[in-house]
Amino acid sequence: GESVARAGRKQDVGLAPAPWSCQQRCTWPAGSRARLLGLGSKQQRQRYVTKMGKCQVNLGNIQEKKRFLSDIFTTIVDLKYRWFLFVFMMCYIVTWLLFGIIYFVDAWLRGDVHHMGDPEWKACIENVDNFLSALLFSVESQRTIGYGSRMVTANCPEGVILLMVQSIIGSMIDALMVGCMFVKISRPKKRAQTLIFSKNCVISHRDEKLCLMFRIGDLRDSHMVDAKIRAKLIKSRQTKEGEFIPLEQSELNLGYDTGEDRLFLVEPQIVCHVINQHSPFWEMSADSLKREQFEIIVILEGIVEATGMTCQARTSYTEDEILWGYRFEPCMSLEKGAFRVDYSRFELTFEVQTPAVSAREMQELRELERAERSTLSLYWDPLVQACAAAGAEEASRRKGLEKSRGIRGRQLRCSPSRRRARSVAPKRELAASPSLLGSHSLSSCLLSAG
């Protein structure tokens, strides 16, 4: 099982599964896997999310479409503008026509149409003699226009009831349609157009750690409130049991444990993902990056300061859009007492020296170097301490010897010039001998040990 899993990881995702697992357990043929991931060629590869943030997933064969009617408000808001305007107009036109027909039928059944101009006739709806006049009365009643020539009288209770029903239905349609129109216009979807992402990701060292980085920026002066960033890795894989998981989603840590995922998006920010043992890129090198098939989805969420509504901006990066050994160029400067952002440098990168090995191999090399240094320190530290102690003992013995010689010389009776010469010489030797003898004894000790 482990050998099959390792072989599956070395090959392109989902293209060459283990023979036994594909024949016995896997329900995804190789051709359908390739079509699913768009792996036929680099140019024809299908993205999961576009660079503009649109999800490339189409929903089909939905059997219970009545579920959409249970949430009619969201269904109407999610419609495209041309269909939304069509529904908006049809709601009013249908109700006007419906109640116009009802008013005309009522006038025809009561005989108001046949007694037009009869002063003795008590009509239910005055001045309604045909369908067009009934339609005008319906529009005037629902929109509360009231020109005064057509009106419901107290001669028929059904006319009063119809007018009440139309007024209530008209108010409900106004509340629904005006609410949908307001929500659709004020949706923060267009706010995401002013939140930009860098076209490429870069991989380089930061604080002696291999990091994957990308840059985001806000083009508006009204900033996002409580902006949060997160990222998902979309990659198909095959389990040890032979199960093929298409487009599996895994989380990329962008500083959730340290709070670095919460951004104060006043100027462009470089978001960093540290490649460590918990990262899915832990064993990825510069060469294996070219052979991988994956997609990184970046999601930025925040509250629009002007409207207080939540906004979400998305983008994606494929393996072809990741630059190994590059960094982003700075795009901020200080001018006239304020910081200035030059968005013409937003996409610029420059190359830096970065090893082409994976983060795991880098850590193994560092651990090997630390082990070698610790081994040398275990050998040399006791030796240096022993030689230093021997040198100090030798220096103290010489110092005591010179001191005893000086005392003996002062006791001798000699000429003043000779006493001065004898007293000066021991002082010079006494001043120079400890350090010289100590260093000489230490070096000789180390050389003899070597």
C-alpha positions as CSV (number, residue, x, y, z in Angstrom):
1,G,0.0,0.0,0.0
2,E,2.8,2.4,0.9
3,S,4.7,1.7,-2.3
4,V,1.6,2.3,-4.4
5,A,0.9,5.5,-2.6
6,R,4.5,6.7,-3.2
7,A,4.2,5.8,-6.8
8,G,1.0,7.7,-7.1
9,R,2.5,10.8,-5.6
10,K,5.4,10.7,-8.0
11,Q,3.2,10.6,-11.0
12,D,0.7,13.2,-12.2
13,V,-2.4,13.4,-10.0
14,G,-5.0,10.9,-11.0
15,L,-3.4,9.9,-14.3
16,A,-1.7,6.6,-13.4
17,P,-3.3,4.9,-10.4
18,A,-2.3,1.4,-9.2
19,P,-3.6,-1.3,-11.5
20,W,-5.2,-3.4,-8.8
21,S,-6.9,-0.4,-7.2
22,C,-8.3,0.9,-10.5
23,Q,-9.7,-2.4,-11.5
24,Q,-11.2,-3.4,-8.2
25,R,-12.2,-0.3,-6.3
26,C,-11.8,2.9,-8.3
27,T,-14.9,4.1,-10.1
28,W,-13.1,6.9,-12.0
29,P,-11.7,5.8,-15.4
30,A,-8.4,7.3,-16.4
31,G,-9.9,9.2,-19.3
32,S,-12.6,10.8,-17.1
33,R,-9.9,11.8,-14.5
34,A,-7.9,13.5,-17.2
35,R,-11.0,15.3,-18.5
36,L,-12.0,16.3,-15.0
37,L,-8.7,17.9,-14.2
38,G,-8.0,19.2,-17.8
39,L,-4.6,17.6,-17.8
40,G,-4.4,16.8,-21.5
41,S,-2.1,19.8,-22.0
42,K,-1.0,22.8,-20.1
43,Q,-2.8,25.2,-22.5
44,Q,-6.2,23.4,-22.2
45,R,-6.2,22.9,-18.5
46,Q,-9.5,23.8,-16.8
47,R,-9.2,26.1,-13.8
48,Y,-11.4,25.6,-10.7
49,V,-11.6,29.3,-10.1
50,T,-10.7,32.0,-12.6
51,K,-8.3,34.8,-11.9
52,M,-11.3,37.1,-11.5
53,G,-12.8,34.9,-8.9
54,K,-15.5,33.1,-10.8
55,C,-16.1,29.5,-9.9
56,Q,-15.9,27.2,-13.0
57,V,-18.4,24.7,-11.6
58,N,-21.7,24.1,-13.4
59,L,-24.6,22.4,-11.5
60,G,-26.7,20.0,-13.5
61,N,-29.4,17.3,-13.2
62,I,-31.0,19.0,-10.2
63,Q,-34.3,17.1,-9.6
64,E,-36.0,19.1,-6.8
65,K,-36.0,22.6,-8.3
66,K,-38.9,23.5,-6.1
67,R,-36.3,24.1,-3.4
68,F,-35.4,27.4,-5.2
69,L,-39.0,28.6,-4.8
70,S,-38.9,28.1,-1.1
71,D,-36.2,30.9,-1.0
72,I,-37.8,33.1,-3.7
73,F,-36.0,36.3,-2.5
74,T,-32.5,34.8,-2.9
75,T,-33.5,33.2,-6.2
76,I,-34.7,36.6,-7.6
77,V,-31.6,38.4,-6.4
78,D,-29.3,35.8,-7.9
79,L,-30.8,36.2,-11.4
80,K,-29.0,38.0,-14.1
81,Y,-30.0,41.6,-14.6
82,R,-31.9,41.0,-17.8
83,W,-34.0,38.2,-16.2
84,F,-34.3,40.3,-13.0
85,L,-35.8,43.2,-14.9
86,F,-38.1,40.9,-16.8
87,V,-39.4,39.4,-13.6
88,F,-39.7,42.9,-12.1
89,M,-41.9,44.1,-15.0
90,M,-44.0,41.0,-15.3
91,C,-45.0,41.1,-11.6
92,Y,-46.7,44.4,-12.2
93,I,-48.0,43.8,-15.7
94,V,-49.6,40.4,-14.7
95,T,-51.4,41.8,-11.7
96,W,-52.7,44.8,-13.7
97,L,-54.0,42.5,-16.4
98,L,-55.4,40.0,-13.9
99,F,-57.4,42.6,-11.9
100,G,-58.4,44.5,-15.1
101,I,-60.0,41.3,-16.4
102,I,-61.7,40.8,-13.0
103,Y,-63.1,44.3,-13.0
104,F,-64.3,44.0,-16.6
105,V,-66.1,40.7,-16.0
106,D,-67.7,42.1,-12.9
107,A,-68.9,45.2,-14.8
108,W,-70.2,43.0,-17.6
109,L,-72.0,40.6,-15.3
110,R,-73.7,43.4,-13.4
111,G,-74.7,45.1,-16.7
112,D,-72.7,48.3,-16.2
113,V,-71.3,47.9,-19.7
114,H,-74.8,48.0,-21.3
115,H,-76.1,50.9,-19.2
116,M,-73.5,53.5,-20.0
117,G,-75.0,57.0,-20.0
118,D,-78.1,55.9,-18.1
119,P,-78.5,58.4,-15.2
120,E,-80.9,56.0,-13.4
121,W,-78.5,53.1,-13.3
122,K,-76.4,52.5,-10.2
123,A,-73.1,51.1,-11.5
124,C,-70.6,49.2,-9.4
125,I,-67.6,50.8,-11.1
126,E,-68.3,54.0,-12.9
127,N,-67.0,54.8,-16.4
128,V,-65.9,51.2,-17.1
129,D,-67.5,50.1,-20.4
130,N,-64.7,48.0,-22.0
131,F,-61.6,46.0,-21.1
132,L,-59.3,48.9,-21.8
133,S,-61.1,51.2,-19.3
134,A,-61.1,48.3,-16.8
135,L,-57.3,47.9,-17.3
136,L,-56.8,51.7,-16.7
137,F,-58.9,51.5,-13.5
138,S,-56.7,48.5,-12.3
139,V,-53.4,50.5,-12.9
140,E,-54.9,53.6,-11.3
141,S,-56.0,51.7,-8.2
142,Q,-52.8,49.7,-7.7
143,R,-50.5,52.6,-8.3
144,T,-52.8,55.0,-6.3
145,I,-53.0,57.4,-9.2
146,G,-56.7,58.2,-9.1
147,Y,-57.6,60.5,-11.9
148,G,-61.1,60.8,-10.6
149,S,-63.2,59.6,-13.6
150,R,-63.3,55.9,-12.6
151,M,-64.0,54.6,-9.1
152,V,-65.7,51.9,-7.2
153,T,-69.1,52.8,-5.7
154,A,-70.9,51.5,-2.6
155,N,-73.5,49.8,-4.8
156,C,-71.5,46.5,-4.9
157,P,-69.6,44.9,-2.0
158,E,-67.5,42.7,-4.3
159,G,-65.9,45.8,-5.9
160,V,-64.8,47.0,-2.5
161,I,-63.3,43.6,-1.7
162,L,-61.5,43.4,-5.0
163,L,-60.0,46.9,-4.4
164,M,-58.8,45.9,-0.9
165,V,-57.2,42.6,-2.3
166,Q,-55.5,44.5,-5.1
167,S,-54.1,47.1,-2.7
168,I,-52.7,44.4,-0.4
169,I,-51.1,42.4,-3.3
170,G,-49.7,45.6,-4.8
171,S,-48.1,46.5,-1.5
172,M,-46.5,43.0,-1.2
173,I,-45.2,43.2,-4.8
174,D,-43.7,46.7,-4.0
175,A,-42.0,45.4,-0.9
176,L,-40.6,42.3,-2.6
177,M,-39.5,44.0,-5.9
178,V,-38.1,47.2,-4.4
179,G,-36.3,45.1,-1.7
180,C,-34.8,42.8,-4.4
181,M,-33.8,45.8,-6.5
182,F,-32.1,47.5,-3.6
183,V,-30.2,44.4,-2.5
184,K,-29.1,43.6,-6.1
185,I,-27.8,47.1,-6.7
186,S,-26.1,47.4,-3.3
187,R,-24.5,44.0,-3.4
188,P,-20.8,44.2,-2.6
189,K,-20.0,42.0,-5.5
190,K,-18.7,44.9,-7.5
191,R,-16.6,46.0,-4.5
192,A,-14.4,43.0,-5.2
193,Q,-13.4,44.5,-8.5
194,T,-11.2,47.1,-6.6
195,L,-9.5,44.4,-4.5
196,I,-6.5,43.2,-6.6
197,F,-4.2,40.2,-6.3
198,S,-0.8,39.7,-7.8
199,K,-0.7,37.6,-10.9
200,N,2.0,35.3,-9.6
201,C,3.0,33.7,-6.3
202,V,6.7,33.7,-5.3
203,I,8.7,31.2,-3.2
204,S,11.8,32.4,-1.3
205,H,13.4,32.6,2.1
206,R,12.0,34.9,4.8
207,D,13.5,34.8,8.3
208,E,15.5,31.7,7.3
209,K,12.2,29.9,6.4
210,L,11.0,28.9,2.9
211,C,7.8,30.8,2.3
212,L,5.1,31.0,-0.4
213,M,4.0,34.6,-0.8
214,F,1.5,36.7,-2.8
215,R,0.5,40.3,-2.7
216,I,-3.0,41.9,-2.3
217,G,-4.1,45.5,-2.5
218,D,-7.2,47.8,-2.2
219,L,-7.6,50.5,-4.8
220,R,-10.3,52.5,-2.8
221,D,-9.7,55.0,-0.1
222,S,-12.6,53.5,1.9
223,H,-11.0,50.5,3.4
224,M,-12.2,47.1,4.2
225,V,-13.1,46.5,7.9
226,D,-12.0,43.3,9.6
227,A,-10.4,41.9,6.5
228,K,-9.4,38.2,6.7
229,I,-7.5,36.1,4.2
230,R,-7.5,32.3,3.7
231,A,-6.3,29.9,1.1
232,K,-7.3,26.5,-0.1
233,L,-5.2,23.9,-2.0
234,I,-7.2,22.1,-4.7
235,K,-5.4,18.9,-5.7
236,S,-6.6,15.4,-6.6
237,R,-5.0,12.5,-5.0
238,Q,-5.2,8.7,-4.6
239,T,-5.3,7.1,-1.1
240,K,-3.4,4.1,0.0
241,E,-6.5,2.0,-0.4
242,G,-6.8,3.0,-4.0
243,E,-9.6,5.6,-3.7
244,F,-9.4,8.5,-6.1
245,I,-10.4,11.8,-4.5
246,P,-11.0,14.4,-7.2
247,L,-10.3,18.1,-6.4
248,E,-9.6,17.5,-2.7
249,Q,-9.5,20.7,-0.7
250,S,-6.9,21.3,2.0
251,E,-6.2,24.4,4.1
252,L,-3.1,26.5,3.8
253,N,-2.0,28.2,7.0
254,L,-1.7,32.0,6.4
255,G,-1.0,32.8,10.1
256,Y,-4.3,31.8,11.7
257,D,-2.6,30.8,14.9
258,T,-0.6,34.1,15.2
259,G,-3.4,36.4,13.9
260,E,-1.5,37.3,10.7
261,D,-4.5,36.3,8.6
262,R,-6.3,39.5,9.8
263,L,-5.2,42.4,7.6
264,F,-5.3,46.1,8.0
265,L,-5.6,46.6,4.2
266,V,-4.5,50.3,3.9
267,E,-1.5,49.6,1.7
268,P,-0.6,46.5,-0.4
269,Q,0.2,43.5,1.9
270,I,2.4,40.5,1.2
271,V,0.7,37.4,2.6
272,C,3.0,34.6,3.6
273,H,2.5,30.9,4.0
274,V,5.4,29.3,5.8
275,I,6.4,25.9,4.3
276,N,6.9,23.7,7.3
277,Q,6.0,20.1,8.4
278,H,2.3,20.8,8.3
279,S,2.4,22.4,4.8
280,P,1.4,20.4,1.7
281,F,4.5,21.8,0.0
282,W,6.9,20.4,2.6
283,E,8.5,17.9,0.1
284,M,8.1,20.1,-3.0
285,S,11.3,21.3,-4.7
286,A,11.8,23.6,-7.7
287,D,11.9,20.6,-10.1
288,S,8.9,18.8,-8.6
289,L,6.9,22.0,-8.8
290,K,7.1,21.8,-12.6
291,R,5.6,18.3,-12.5
292,E,2.8,19.0,-10.0
293,Q,-0.9,19.6,-10.8
294,F,-2.7,21.8,-8.3
295,E,-4.5,25.1,-7.8
296,I,-4.4,27.5,-4.9
297,I,-7.6,29.4,-4.2
298,V,-7.2,32.6,-2.2
299,I,-10.3,34.1,-0.5
300,L,-10.3,37.6,1.0
301,E,-13.3,38.5,3.1
302,G,-14.2,41.8,4.8
303,I,-16.9,44.3,5.6
304,V,-17.4,47.2,3.2
305,E,-16.9,50.4,5.2
306,A,-19.6,52.4,3.2
307,T,-22.4,49.9,3.4
308,G,-21.5,47.5,6.3
309,M,-22.1,44.5,4.0
310,T,-19.7,41.5,3.8
311,C,-17.6,41.4,0.6
312,Q,-15.6,38.4,-0.7
313,A,-12.9,38.6,-3.4
314,R,-11.3,35.4,-4.9
315,T,-8.5,34.5,-7.2
316,S,-6.5,31.4,-8.0
317,Y,-2.9,30.4,-8.8
318,T,-1.8,27.3,-10.7
319,E,1.6,25.7,-10.5
320,D,2.6,27.6,-13.7
321,E,2.0,30.9,-11.9
322,I,4.4,30.2,-9.0
323,L,7.9,31.7,-9.3
324,W,10.7,29.9,-7.4
325,G,13.4,32.1,-6.1
326,Y,11.7,35.5,-6.5
327,R,10.5,38.3,-4.2
328,F,8.2,41.2,-4.7
329,E,9.6,44.7,-5.2
330,P,8.6,47.4,-2.7
331,C,5.9,49.7,-4.0
332,M,5.7,52.2,-1.1
333,S,7.6,55.4,-0.6
334,L,7.5,58.5,1.6
335,E,6.6,61.7,-0.2
336,K,5.6,65.1,1.3
337,G,4.8,63.8,4.8
338,A,2.7,60.8,3.6
339,F,3.2,57.3,2.3
340,R,2.6,56.9,-1.4
341,V,1.8,53.6,-3.1
342,D,2.9,53.1,-6.7
343,Y,0.6,50.4,-8.1
344,S,2.7,50.3,-11.3
345,R,5.2,48.2,-9.2
346,F,2.5,46.0,-7.8
347,E,3.3,43.0,-10.0
348,L,7.1,43.5,-10.2
349,T,9.4,40.8,-8.8
350,F,13.2,40.3,-8.6
351,E,15.2,37.1,-8.4
352,V,17.0,36.1,-5.2
353,Q,19.3,33.2,-4.4
354,T,17.1,30.4,-3.2
355,P,18.1,26.7,-3.1
356,A,16.2,24.5,-5.5
357,V,15.7,21.8,-2.9
358,S,12.6,21.3,-0.8
359,A,12.0,22.7,2.7
360,R,12.4,19.2,4.1
361,E,15.8,18.7,2.6
362,M,16.9,22.2,3.8
363,Q,15.9,21.2,7.4
364,E,17.8,17.9,7.1
365,L,20.9,19.8,6.0
366,R,20.6,22.2,8.9
367,E,20.2,19.4,11.4
368,L,23.2,17.6,9.9
369,E,25.3,20.8,10.3
370,R,24.2,21.3,13.9
371,A,25.0,17.7,14.7
372,E,28.5,18.1,13.3
373,R,29.1,21.3,15.3
374,S,27.8,19.6,18.5
375,T,30.1,16.7,17.9
376,L,33.1,19.0,17.5
377,S,32.2,21.0,20.5
378,L,31.9,17.8,22.6
379,Y,35.5,16.9,21.6
380,W,37.1,20.4,21.8
381,D,35.4,22.0,24.8
382,P,36.9,19.7,27.5
383,L,40.3,19.8,25.8
384,V,40.3,23.6,25.7
385,Q,39.2,23.8,29.4
386,A,41.9,21.4,30.5
387,C,44.6,23.2,28.6
388,A,43.4,26.6,29.9
389,A,43.5,25.3,33.5
390,A,47.0,23.9,33.0
391,G,48.1,27.3,31.5
392,A,46.6,29.2,34.4
393,E,48.4,26.9,36.9
394,E,51.7,27.3,35.1
395,A,51.3,31.1,35.1
396,S,50.5,31.2,38.8
397,R,53.6,29.1,39.5
398,R,55.9,31.3,37.5
399,K,54.4,34.4,39.1
400,G,55.1,33.0,42.6
401,L,58.6,32.1,41.5
402,E,59.3,35.6,40.2
403,K,57.9,37.2,43.3
404,S,60.2,35.1,45.5
405,R,63.2,36.1,43.4
406,G,62.3,39.8,43.8
407,I,62.2,39.5,47.6
408,R,65.5,37.7,47.7
409,G,67.2,40.4,45.5
410,R,66.0,43.2,47.7
411,Q,67.8,41.5,50.6
412,L,71.1,41.5,48.9
413,R,73.6,44.2,49.6
414,C,74.8,45.7,46.4
415,S,75.4,49.1,44.7
416,P,72.4,51.4,44.0
417,S,72.7,51.0,40.3
418,R,72.8,47.3,40.5
419,R,69.8,47.2,42.8
420,R,67.8,49.3,40.4
421,A,68.8,47.1,37.5
422,R,67.8,43.9,39.4
423,S,64.5,45.4,40.7
424,V,63.4,46.6,37.2
425,A,64.1,43.3,35.4
426,P,61.8,41.2,37.6
427,K,59.0,43.8,37.3
428,R,59.2,43.6,33.5
429,E,59.3,39.9,33.4
430,L,56.5,39.8,36.0
431,A,54.3,42.0,33.9
432,A,54.9,40.1,30.7
433,S,55.2,36.6,31.8
434,P,51.6,35.6,32.9
435,S,50.0,36.3,29.5
436,L,52.9,35.1,27.4
437,L,53.4,32.0,29.4
438,G,49.6,31.4,29.6
439,S,49.1,31.7,25.8
440,H,52.2,29.7,25.1
441,S,51.2,26.9,27.4
442,L,47.6,26.8,26.0
443,S,48.8,26.7,22.4
444,S,51.4,24.0,23.2
445,C,48.8,22.0,25.1
446,L,46.4,22.1,22.1
447,L,49.2,21.2,19.7
448,S,50.3,18.3,21.8
449,A,46.6,17.1,22.0
450,G,46.2,17.5,18.3
